[in-house]
Amino acid sequence: MYRKINQFLEDWKQSRYRKPLILQGARQVGKTYSILEFGRTHYENVAYFNFERNAKLAQTFDEDISPAYLIPLLSHISGQTIVKEKTLIVFDEIQACERALTSLKYFCEEAPDYHLIAAGSLLGVAVNRKQFSYPVGKVDLKTLYPLDMEEFLIALGERELTKKIRTCFNNDSPLPAALHDSALNYYRQYLVIGGMPECVTQFAETGDYLLVRTLQSTILTNYLDDMSKYNQENEIQKTRLTYNNITVQLSKKNTRFQYKLIKKGGRAAEFENAIEWLRLAGIISQVCRVEHPHKPLDDSKDIDAFKIYISDLGLLCAKKDLPAADVLFMSDDLQYFKGGMVENYVNVHLIMNGYATYYWESARGAEVDFIIQREDAIIPVEVKSADNTQAKSLNVYRDIFKPPYALKLSTRNFGFADGKKTVPLYAAFCL
């Protein structure tokens, strides 16, 4: 399966400034597969260690975490000689061993010729909870997300279509009508399947939505189990309540997160730790409102006004228990969920492309779905679930702040007019 992370890993291997790499991300996004596939194709051998499956492995790090001490022991445990630059060392589920995480500092300082990648699904949660000695400045860090729309298309054999989409995006020229309709169909399939690698692989092989939904249900169950296993006892129920309520919030006309919808009388003090746990686990993202969209955006965010989106569209639809046909044909039954679902889709792709996302709301209620810093400018992003051309809030924003241009994502074809770059939803990956 093609993943964009491959190019990053190749660049990391060749970099003269390479440090031990931590690859983080939510469970099931393909971290282990990507690392091992990279190791098999770019190294003579791979020495793989999983701290969650092998509890005794952590004992190796109890006495001494210097590379000179660890390398011979790890070679013995793996049954192969670990050679500088020729062996890829993999520490998987590193959040289960605090000392292994700390050892990355010494690999950076004392053994830079050894190539080491660590992976962690709940690393942010573990560091936050256990006060780990995090090797600040001594590691490279990369987050892996589910497949984006482009990777999804390639997995389904549509690499040429992605090239045509990118060309039209760059030129603001319409995609031929037949290809445009086909791409919209794939986009709706992506809403149902999402980007979890195992789900995409099964769909590519079988085309069976029910089989994929079974897989998604298993992943959701695993997430709930993690909330119990890696959480403080008094926070477990709050975290589950918050997670299960997100689809309710996205079904509202105003998708701003409201604590009272989780529980009658709910307050920030009761649920903010639960939201933070979900964010650190990579399961959700939190998008804050900005009052004055100027650089840097983070300086004007309102931490008390925010929206929450789920990290994978397929899991979002599975949580909502939406029949595939309703999404594929955009049934009227989705009237109150379409907006939130499509916002979620765009937010996922903006984050995958490295943007910090915010939204804007005026004192009189005008709202722009996303505000991003793109090409050194602050750009408003309007999202429509269909080909609706009305954008009253976007016009209000443009009158006040005079951005160089605006982005509008909908089901309409590519184009540029009146200072608005129109982008079909299937091309969100081009941003």
N, C-alpha and C positions, 0 to 999 in steps of 0.2 A: 504494500500500500504506500502510495506517495504521500509524504508529509513534508511540509515546508521546513520543519525543524532540521531536516537532513543537511541543508545548506549551512545552517548555523553551526551544526556540529562539525562539519568539514572545516569551516573557517576557524572554529575553536581549536581543532587539532593542529592546524598550520600556524596559528598565531605565536609570535615570539613572546607575547605577554600572557600566554595561557596560564591559568590557575586551575585548581580543582573546580569542577563545575557542579553546581547544584541545579538539578532539573526538578522543578516543583510543578504541582498541578493537582486537580481533583482526581479522585480514584477513577479508573477505567478510561482515562483520556489517551492512554497508549505510551506512557513514559517508558516502562520496561521494554516493550516491544521496540520502540524507536532506538533506545540505547543499545540493545543487544543486536539489532539489525545493523546499526552503524558499526558496532564492534566487529561483527563477522565480516563486513565488507572492507574495513579500513585498518584492521590489526591482524597480527598473526594469531593471536588468541585472546580470549576474554576470561578474566577471573571474576566470577559473579558471586556476591554475598548478599543474602537477604536476612536482615535483622529481625523481621517480624516472624518469618517461618522458623528460623533457627535461633531460639532464645539463648542457647549456650554460646553462640557466636560473640555476644557482647562481653563475655568473660575474657576474651582475648584482649580486650581494650582496658581491662581493670587495672593492670599493673603499670603499663608503659604504653604511650601512644606515639612514640617517635617512629618515623618510617624505618629506621635501622632495625628496630625491634620487631615491628609489625610485618614487614615484607616477607621475611623467612617463614613466619607463622602462617601468614595468609597463603603463601605458596604451598605450604604443606596441607592446609585445609582444602584448598582448591584442587590439589593434585597436579599442579603444573607450575613451572618456573615463571615468575613474574619478571619480565625483562623491560628495562627502560625503553620507552617510546614504541615498543613492539607489542606490549600487553595493555589492554584496556581494563583497568580495575573498576568494578561497579559495586557501589554500596547502595543496595536497594532498601526502601523503607527505613531510611536512616533516622527518622524521627523516633524509632524504637530504641536507639542507643545514643545517649547524650555524648559519651566519650568518643564515639566514632565521628560525630559531627565536629567535636573540638579538634580531633586529629587532622582535619583538613587544613588547619592553620599550619601544622608542622610539615605536611606534605608540600604546601606552598613554599615554606621557608627553607626546608632542609632537603627536599627531594623533588624539585620542579620538573625533572625529566620523566617522572612517572606520570602517566596519563590516568586521571581518576575522575569518574562521574558518580555523583551521589544523587539518588532520587528519593523524593518524599511526598506522599499524598497528603499528609496532615502535619507537615513540618511547621507551618505557621501556627497551628493550634498548639503543638508540642512546645515550641519555643516560648510562646505566650504563657503557657501554663506552668512549665517547669523551670523557667529562668535558665535555659541552656546558655552555655558560653558560646555564643554564635561567633564564628570566625570572620568578623567584620573586616572588609578590605582584603581578605586572603582567599576569597572564592569568586568565581564568576557565577552569575545567577541568571536563569532563564525559566520562564513559565511556559508550560505546554498546555494548550487548550484543545477542546474537541476539534474535529475537522471543520474547516470553514466551507462556505459554499463552493469555492473553487476546488478544494480538495475533494469534496463530495462529487462534483461533476467529473473530475478525473477518475475517481474510483468507479464511476459508472461508464467509463469509456468515452467521455466527452471532452478530452483535452483540447481538441481543435475548437470547440465551442467557446472554451474559456479564453482562447487567444483572440477570437473574434470579438468577444465581449470587452476585453481589455482595449482592443483597437478602437472600438466605438466609444468607449469611455474617454479615452485620450483625445479623440477627435470630435466629441460631441455630435457624432453622426448616428442616425437611427440604425439599429440592427434590422436586417431583413425581417419582414413580418412573420414568416414561418419560423425562423429561428427565435424571434422574440417570444412567440407563443410557446414554443418548445421549452425555452429557458424558464418561462413563468411556471410551466408544469413541473420542471425539476425543482424550482424554488419551493413550490407547495409540497413536493415530496420531502424536501429537506426539513420543512416545518414539522412533518410527522416523524421522520427518521432521526433527525438531529445529526450530531457529529461524533458520537461515541464510536470508536473504530470497529468494535465487534458488531454493533448494530448496522453500521454501513456495510461491512463485509457480508453479513448475512442477507441484507437487502439486495446487494449487488448479485449475490449468488442465487437467491430464491425469488425475490420480488414479493415476498410474503410479509404483509404488514402485521399480521397477528403474531408471527414468530418474533418479529422485532419487538413488538409490544411486550411479549413475555420477557425478553432480555432486559428491556427498559424497567420493567417491574422489579426484576432481580437487582438491578443497580440501585433503584430507589430504596429497596429493602436494605441493601448494604449501607447506604447513606444513613438510614435510620439507626442501624446497628452501631455505626461509628459515633453517632450522637450520644449513644449510651456508653460506649467503650472508652471514648477519648474526651469525656466531658465531666465536669463536676456534678455530683449527684443532684444537687439542688437546681441545676440548670438544664437537666435532660428534658424534662417535660416542657419547659419554656422554649427550648430550641426546637423541639418537634412541633409545638403549636405554631411557632413563627413560620417554620418551613412549610407546613401544611396550609398556612393561610395566605401564602404569596399569590397563588392562583386566584384567590378571592379578590385580593387587592388589584390584580391586573384586569379583572373583569369590570372594574368601576370606570365610569367616564373620566373621572380624575384619578389617575393611577398613583398619585402621591401616597406614600405609605402612612397608614393610620393605625396607631396602637390599639385604638378602641375596637377595631375590626378583629383583632386577635382574641380579645376578651373584653367583656363589658367593663368599662372603667380602667382598661389597660393604660399603663404609663411607660414612658421611656426608661425610668429607673428599673422597671421590672423586666424589660425585654431587650435592653441595649446589649447586654452581654451575649444573649442568644444570637442577635444579629451579627455581632463581632465574630462569634464562633463560626457561623455559616460563611462569613466572608473570608476568614482565615483558612477555612477548609477548601476554598475555591468553588463552593457550591452556588454562591450568589455573588452579585456585584451591587454596590450601593452607589446611586447617582444623586449627588446633592444639588440643590438649587443654587444658582449664582444670582446675586442681586445686581451687580455691576460687572458685566462681562468684559473685563480688561485684563491684560497680562500682568502677573500670572493669575490664572483663573482660580487657583487654589486659595488665594488670599481673600477672595470675596464669596466663598461658599458659605452657605447656611447649613450647619450640621444638624439642625433640628427639622429641616424640610428636605426630604429625599424620597427616591423611588428605589425599589428593589427588583432586580431581574435575576432569573435563573440562568446558569451558565450553559445550558444545553437546551435547544428547542424541542428535541424529541422527548427529553425528560419532562419538560414543561407540559407538553400535550399528554404525556402518559399520566402525570400527576392530576391533570384535569380530566383524565379518562375520556378524551375526545375520540370518537370514531374517526378512522383515517379518512373516510369518504367525506365527512363534514369539512375537514381541512382542505382536502384536495379540490373540492368543488365550492369552497367558501360558502357553506350553507348559511342561510339566514339565522339558524340557531346560534351561530357564533357572533351575532350582532354586538353583544356586550363584551366580547373577548377579543375580537379581531384587532382592535387598536392596541391593547396591551401586548398581545402576542407579537405583532409586527414591531412594535417598539423594542421588545425583548430581542428579536432577531437582529435589528440594526445595532443595538447596544453590544451584543455579543461580537459582531464583526468589527465595530469600532475598537473595542478592547483588544481583540486579537491583533489588530493593526497598530497597537501601541498607544492609542489615544486615552487620555484621562477624560471621562465623560461627565458632563453637567447638564442641567436644564435651566431654562430661564422662565420666570413668571413675573408679569407686571403687577402693580398694585391693583389694577382693574381686572385682573384675571386673564389677560392674554398670556399664552404659554407657547414656548418653542421647545420641541421635544429634546433636542440635544444642542449643546454648545461645545465646540472643540477648538483646539488650537491647531491649525493646519497651514503648512507653508508659511509659518511665522505670522499668521493672521488669525483673529478670532472669527470663526465661521459658524453661523446658525444652521442647524439641520432639521428640516421638517420631514415628518414621516406620515405617509398615508397608506392605508391598507388596500386601497383600490386606485382608480385614476382620477380621484377628486382633485380638481384644479384650484379650489379655494384654499387660501392660506392667509386668513385675516391676521392671525397672531404673528406670522412671519413678517407680514407687511408692517405691522406695528413696530416690531423689533428693528426692521431695516430703517424705518423713518427715524427712530431714536438714535441708533448706534452706527448707522452708515457702514456696514461691513462691505468689503470689496466685492463679495458675491455671496450667494446663499446656495445651500444644497437642498434639493427636494427629492426624496425617495418615494416612489409609488409604483404602480404597475404600468405607468406610461413609458414609452421608449426614450432613448437618449435624446438630449437636446440642450440648448442654452439660449435663453431669451430673457430679457428684462432683468438681467443680473442674477438669474436663477439657473443653476446647473441641474438639469433633470436627470436622475439616475434611476433606472429600473431596480426594483428590490433585489433581483437576482445578482446584481452587480455590486452589492455592498462590499464585497471583498476587494474591489478596486480602490476603495477609499484609503 
